[in-house]
Amino acid sequence: MRLLFLGDVVGRPGRQVVLEHLPRLRRQWALDFVVVNGENAAGGFGITEAIYEEFLEAGADAVTLGNHAFDQREALVFIERAPRLVRPANYPPGTPGRGAALIEANNGAQVLVVNMMGRAFMEPLDDPFAAIDRELDAAPLGLVADAAIVDFHAETTSEKQAFGHWCDGRASLVIGTHTHVPTADHRILSAGTAYMTDVGMCGCYDGVIGMDKEEPLRRFTRKIGSSRFEPATGPGTLSGLAVETDGSGHAIAVAPVRIGGNLCGAVPDFW
């Protein structure tokens, strides 16, 4: 299968670059399944139902979230009628929505999508390692799921790397999100799981993790905030990871994707 994961969409520049390029990439690369992290899509904080629908219409099969999942209050309601919107599975019991979804790809395959949040320097949620065991055991790769994509929304590189190794062989892809800066460690782990510590963001990199640079600079240099954070308004970069899997659901090829904006471009050479 041909899989594409797109990193955290930040504000209007992120939405624009996804809506501009994803339909073309879906056709050009004959993609079977696409996941987009949309937790910063609405003004940098949360997601709305209209934006969620835009991503699906552009070619996304699932949209994952993170610590800003419910910053837009409407998400508490519409997530219940959005079966392809997946929030962290280790949120407390009773949280609206779902932490995992088994979704049919356009080739008829069954793809498990799981969203999980880390705990190092993050909110004190349930143990993500125990929680991912439950989700992967419920839809085993190669038996129930033809592919399994895990979005690990976490702060530290160490927790992300440990999580990738914990899932190795049981998922097609474990991808880190949240820190908005693409790392250079994309690879296939020893048991066949594609991995990248952070996929980066879809947004404007002429700022501070997608936000206009002036307010973060004021806070770092003067220790006093003067306004709320606003997304940077320059051209956006599409940041993602492309993965190809074999019949067992394990990865056989992986490559970063960076299109547009002011980062060095990158596209897979195996499609």
N, C-alpha and C positions, 0 to 999 in steps of 0.2 A: 504494500500500500504506500501511497505517497501522502505524507502528512506535512502540514505547515502550522507552526505555532507563532503567533504575533504577540510581542510583548506589550506591556501596559500602555494603553492608549491615553495620552494626556491632552485634554482639552481639544479645542477646534483644530489646531495644526495636526494633532494625531488622528483625529477623525477624518480630516480631509485627505491625508496621505493614505489611509486605509481604504477609504471609499474610492480614491483615484486608482489605486494599483491592484487591490485584491481581485476584482472581477477579471482583469486581464491575466493575472498570475494563475487564477483558478483554471482558466482555459488553456493558457500557454503551457503550464506545467502539468496539465491533466491531474490536478489534485483530487484525491479521494476524500480528504477530511481536513478541515481548517478550524483551529481554535484561536480565539482572540481574548486577551485579558482586557476587560473593559472597566476596571474599578476606578480609574481616574478620568473617564471619558467626558463627564459632564462638568466642565469648568475646572477640571483637575481633581474633583472630589465626587466619587460615586458615579451612578449611571441612571438614566431615565429609560422609560419604556420605549420612547421614540428612538433613542440612540440604539438600544438593544435591537429593535426591529431593523434599523438601518444596517447594522452589522450583518444580520441574517440575510437581508436582501443583497448585500454586496458579496456574499459567498461564505460567510462564517457558518459552521455547523454547530458550534457551541461558544458560549461566552463565559469566561471565568471571572472571579472577583478577588477580594482580599480584605484588608483591614478597613477600606473605605466603602465596603459593600453597601452599607445602608446610610451613607451620608446624605443621599437624596431620599427623603422620607417616603416618597412614592414607591421606592424599591421594596419596602416592607410589605406592600400590597401586591404589586404586579409580579413579583417574583414567584408567587404561587400559581400564576397562569402563564409562566414562561418556562416551559420544560427544558429548554436548552441553556438556561442561565444557572450557573453552578457557583454557589458561595462556599467558603471553607467548611469542610466536613467536620472539623473539630470545634465548631461553634457549639455553645451549650444546647442541650435538648430543648426543643420548643422554638428554636430560632426559625423564622420563616424560610421557606425554600428547601433546597436539596444540596448536599455536598458531593454527590456523585450522580452521574446519569449514563445510562447505556443507550447510545444513539446510533441509528442506522446511517451508514455512510451512503454516498451516491452509488457505490458499487454493490450495495446490499450487505456489506460487512457490518458487524456490530462493534462499535468503538466505545470503550469505557473512558469517561472523562471524570477525573477527580481533582478537586481543589482542596488544598490543605494550607494551613498557616503555621509558621514557625513560632517558637516561644522565646528565643533569645532576643532580648531588647524589644519584644513585642508584647501584645496583650497576653495575660496568663490563661490561655485556652487549654482544652484537653490535650493530652499527649498526642502529637501528630504521628509518632511512630506506631503506637497502638491503634490509632484511628485508621492509618493507611492499611494496616494488616487486615482490619475488618472489611474495608472496601475491596481490596484486591482478592481476598479470600471469597468474597461474595460473587465475584465475576472473574474467575481465573483466566489468565491469558492463555489462549490456545484451546480452551474448553468452552467458555462462555463468550469471552471477548476476543475478537480477531486482532484488536490493537487496544492498548491502554495508555492514555496520556495523563500524566500527573503534573499539575501546576502547583509548585511548592512556593508559596508567597512568604518569604522570610528575609530577615535582615542580614544575618551573618553568613559568610562563606563557609565556615566550618560546619554549621548546622545543615546547610544546603548539601554540602559534599557528603556528610554522614547519611543524610536522607537518601541521596542518590544511590549510595552503596547498599543501604538497607532494602531498597526496592529493586536492586539489580537482578535481572532475569525474570521479574514478575511484572514489569511494565515495558512498553515499547519506548517510552520517553518520560524522563523526569526533568522538568525545566524549572529553573529558578526565576521568580519575578520579584518585584517590589523595589529594588534599588535603582532601577532605571538606567543602568550603565552596562552595556554588553561586555561580558568577559570573553577571554580568548581560549577557554578550556573546553570547547565543544568536542565531544568524543563519544565513542561507544565503550561502555564499561565491560568488564571481563565476562559477564554472563549475558550480554546482549542488549542492555538498555542504553539508549542514547541519552546523553546528559550534557547540560550546560549550566554553570552556576548562576548566571543571570543573562537573560535573553535581551536585556535592554528595553527601551521604550519606543513606542511610535509617537513621536512628538518633536518639538523643537529643541535641538541640542545647544542652541545659542542662549543658554540660560542655566539654571541650577536645577537639575533633575526635572526639567520640563517647565519650570516656573520662571517667570520674568526675573532677571538677575538682581534688580535693584533692591527689592525687599529682603531677600536672603543676605545680600551684602551689608545692608544696614544692620540687620540682626547680628551678623557675625562681628562687625566692627564696632558697633555702638551698644550691643546687647539690649536694644529697645526696638520693638516692632512698631511701625507707624501705619501699616495697612495690612490687609489680608493678602495671602499669596494669590497670584493670578498667573495663568499659563502664559509662557512666552509666546510671542506672536509671529515669529519668523517661520521659514519653511520647515516642514516636518520631514523626519526620516522614518521610513518603515524599517523596523528592526524585528527580526524573527529567526526561527530555526527551521530548516527543511530536513525531513527525515524520511528515508525509505526503509520499509520493513519487508521481511520475507514471509513465507507461509505460516511460520510459527508465531508471528507477531513481534519478533525481535528485530532490532535495527541492523541494517547492513550498510547504510551510508548516512552521513550527517554533514550539514554545512550551514554556516550562518547566512542570513539574508539582511542586507542593508541597502536600501534604495532611496535616493533623494536626499535633500537636506545637505548637511555639511560634514557627514562622516564619510570615510572611505567606503566606496561601494563594495558589495559582495553578493554573489548569487551562486547557487549550486551548479557544479559542472557535470553532474550525473543525470540530469534530466534534459 
